[in-house]
Amino acid sequence: MNTEFKQRLFERHKLSDPIPSTQKTSEWVEQLLGILFPEMSDEDYPLFGDLDDAIYKNQIILKELMQPAAANIPKGIDFCCNGFYQEIPKIYELLLMDAEAITKGDPAATNKIEVLRTYPGFYAIAIYRIANIFHSFEVPLIPRILTEYAHEKTGIDIHPGASIGKRFCIDHGTGVVIGGTTIIGDDVKVYQGVTLGALSVKKELAKVKRHPTIEDNVVIYSGATILGGKTVIGKESIIGGNVWLTKSVPSKSRIYYKGNIAQHSSTLNS
């Protein structure tokens, strides 16, 4: 590289805004998950004081992570950090319900310990729920760093802005994509390769609801693609594998392919 180009790079480094460390952010969330779930931890906390100290250190690290972006955090570091840890008990209960739903929903799952320790679906959901808190506080970068870290590790891409209800189950999970304005109700189950995406990627639609709404008790099988902010999948519906949907379907619908033709059957009383 010539000197002129290196000078150009130097000027960019000099003028760039400070950003949170990706490595330190991932280490922080791994520590937090280990604090919440001993099944996900390689650390032991034999005394209450040991756990309390670990939580305190986790809080200190979070404040340090947020410091580079302090000027761009509307509510301030202290408000967001304190608010985050106040939300943790609620998130913890949601995650226990998610783990239970995955254990019950997957015949291959022998127990909840296995789900907590080894299942990529649970891991991606856990990090999403943590990232979603930061997103709600308008903390820049950290939510995306977290969900992209989970994406890298699991192949599951959940935008931190998505709204996901109770007892969410991702089975297998590789290739799942959930867009940032997606709304998912309670007791929803999705399989690998499912896309909940947008019909258009125009930049001017960034603040518009672009992704579908999935109501309660819906099952979406592998490879299904559901697109559009006005698309609503009614509660208790089943979307079959490889189905492509850009329009709403009513409650208790059954959408599947027979040959190369999409079939829609309603089973309201059957």
N, C-alpha and C positions, 0 to 999 in steps of 0.2 A: 504493500500500500504506500502511495506517495504521501508526502508531508501535508499537502493541501487537503487530501481526503481525511487524514488523521486529525487535522485541525478542525475539520467539519464535524467529525464525531465528537471531539472534545467539547465543542461549543454546545452540541446537543446534550451531552452529559451535564455540562455546567448549568444549562438553562432548564433541565427537566425537573419536574416536581418530585419530591421524595415519595416513595411508595412503600407499603408494607412488604416485608420479606415473605416470599412464597414459602421458603423452607421453614422459617420460624412459625408462620401461620399454620402450616400442616403439622408441625411438632406440637403446637399449642392445642389443636383440635384433637389430636391423638391422645394427648394427656387428659383432656377433658372427658373424652369418651371412656378412657380407663378409669377415671374417677367415678363416672356415672355407672359403669358396668364392669364389675370385676372380671366378667367373662372376656372382656376386650382389653384387659390390662396385663402387663408383665410385671407390674409393681404390686407389692404387698403393703397394706396399711393395718398392721396388727393392733394399733391403738387409735382411739378417736382423734387424739391430737395429731397423729401422723396424717390422717385424712384431712383434718382441718387445715393443717399446714400446706398440704398439696393444693387445696382449694385456694388458699390465700396466694400461693405462688402463681397459680393459674390466672388469678385476677391481675396480678402485677404484670405478668407477661402480656395479657390482653391489652392493658393500658399502653404498654410499650409498643405493641403492634399498631395501635390506633394513632400513636403520636405523629408519625409522618404525615398522616392525612388530617390532622387536627383542624386545620383551617377550613377544610371542606366538609366537616361534620356539623350539620346545622344545630344539633342539640348539645354538642360538646361531648368530650370524652367521658367525663365523670357521669353525666346523665345516661349515656348509652351503655357504659360498662356496668353501672349499678342496675340499670334496667334490664340488661341482658341476664345477669345472675338472678334477678327476681323472677324472670320468665323460666328459668331452668326447671323448677319443680313441675310446672305444667308440661314442658317439653318432655321431661322424663316420663311422666305418666302416658303421654301420647306414644312415646317410643315403646313402652312396655306393651301397649295395646297393639302397636304395629308388629312387634315380635310375636305376640300371641296369635295374631291373624295369620302371619306367615307360617307359624308352627302348625296351626289348624288347617291351613289351606294347602300345604304341600305334603303329600303322602310320604315323601322321602325324608322329611324332617323328623328326626327321632325325638327331639326335645328342644326346649327354648334355649338351652345352653349352646347347642349346635348352631342355632340360628344367629344368636348374638355373636358368636365367635367367628363363624365362617361364611355367613350368607352375604353376598355382595348387595342384594336387594335391601337388606336391613341397614347395611353400612351406608349406602347411598341415601336412604331415607333419613338416617340419623344426622348425617352432615347437612342435608337439605334443611331439616327442621332447625338446626343451629344457625345456618346461613340466613334462613328466612327471618329470624329475629333481627339480625343486623340490617337486612334489607328494609324491614319495617321502620328502623331508626334512621334510614337514609345514610348509612355508613358506606362510603365509597370503597370499591375494590375488594374488600375483605369477603363479602358474600360470594363474589364470583371466584375469587381465589379458592375458597373452600369447596364450592360445588365443582369447579374444574379439577381440583385435586381428587375428589371422589370420582369424577368422570374418568380421569386418567387411571385410577386404580380398579374401577369396576366396569367401565364401558357404559355406565348409566349416566345420562345427561339431564339433570333436573335444574331448571333455572330457579334461583333463590326467590324470585318474585311470584312463583306459582302458589296457588292456594290449595292445600291438600288436607282433607278431613281425617277423621279417625279410622284406625284399623286398616291402614293402607298396606297392600301386599304387592310386592314385585317378585315374581317367580322367575328364576334364572337371571333375566334382566339385561343381558348384553344387548346393546343397541337401542335401549329405551331412550326416547327423547321427549321431554315434557317442557313445553314453552312457557315463557314468563307470565303470560296472562291466562294460562290454563286454570280452570276451577274444577277441582275433583272433590266429590262428596265423600260420605262415609262408606266403609266396607267395599271399597273398589279394589279389584285385582287385575293386574296387567302382566302380560308375559313378554318374553324377549322380542326385541325388534319393533315394539309398538312406538308409533310417532303420534304425539298430540301437538300438531304444528299449525302454522299460519298458511293461508291461501296466498298471501302476498308478502314480500319482504321489502316493500317500499319504505324508505326511511321516514317519510312524513307520517307513517302509520305507527310510529314507535310508541305513542302514548294511547293508542286505540286497542281495545280488546281484540286480539288477533287469533287467539287460540281457543279451542273448544271447551265446553262445559260438560263434565261427566257427572251425572247424578248418582245417588246412592245405590249400592248393591249392583254395580255394573261389572261384568267380566269382559276383558278385551284380550283376545288370543293373539298368538305370535304373528308378527308381521303386519298387523293392522295399522292403517294410516287414517287418522281423523283430523281434518283440517278446517280452520275458519272460526272466527270469533263468534259467529251467530249459530254455529253448529252445537246442538244440545243432544246428548245421548240420554234418553229418558231412563229413570230408575228401573232397576231389575232387568235391564237389557243384557243380551249377550252378543258381542261382536266377534264374528268368527275370524280365523286366521287369514291374513293377506287381503282382508277387505279394505277398500278405499272409500272413505266417506267424506263428503263435503256438505251434506245436508242433515238436518236434525231427524231423529227418529223418536217415536213416542215410547212411553214406558212399556216394559216387558216385551220389547221387540227382540227378534232373533234375526241377525243379519249374517249371511254366509254365502259362499260361492258354491254353485253347482255347475261343474264344467268351468266355463269362462264367464258365466253370467251371475251377477249378484242377485240373491234372493232375499226377500224381506217377508218374514212371517210374524204375525202378532199372535201371542199366546196368552191373552188376557185371562182366560178362564180355563186353560188347559194345563 
